[in-house]
Amino acid sequence: MSQVNLWNSAEHALSYLAKADGIPHRTEGEAVLLEEVSKTVKRILDVGTGDGRLLGLLKYDRPNVECVAIDFSPTMLEKVRARFANDKNVTVIEHNFDDSLPDLGKFDAIVSSFAIHHVEDDRKRSLYTEIFNLLNPGGIFCNLEHVASATPALHQKFREALGIGDTPDDPSNKLLDVETQLRWFREIGFDDVDCYWKWLELALLVGVKPVTVNCQLSTAILTELNQIGYLRFNSALVPVH
């Protein structure tokens, strides 16, 4: 798999932005994502925000929501900072998510739009775990993503629909199939995992962090709980009277 990522290049970023609005069916996927994010969320994280397009759409119905937007492309960072220059509720952070996410606090919703497919597969999975850990219980992760086609013929059909059938594949793309990514979501602990929308290589992958996370309590934790007056009984913790 290619190690190349061209998104540090202004030429590459500007070329994408020139075509972004014309990507077929993109707005359909965005509309489904907007339906899934509650209008009452308090904090949103946008992973790979680009020029802030998705965050801007989310803020139409959530104008006072606190947002954190991360990206590493200098061109995209300039664009997103300009878009939200007068919005004190948006914080833009330069960060390459090839590296572990920084401590950003907890979020009610984490979103991403056509960004995570630029990292290697092992980093995709670890990034999904970090996203799960950053969510509040009941929080939602919506990843509108560029995914791998099931067959070479479908990949070519997608490229022709975008009008790039005769050009080489972008070496920055590290595409992965939907099924593998949904399985990872479930293994990490997300509930209500599904592909909520799909058109060829565009897909919306969604998972919700359970309100109660099932886990095994360690012996050390049980000992500490017993010391403060609790006993484990019938798989539940009950106070000692």
Summary of the structure (lengths in Angstrom):
residues: 241
radius of gyration: 20.2
end to end distance: 60.7
largest distance: 75.5
contacts: 696
relative contact order: 0.14
helix: 37%
strand: 24%
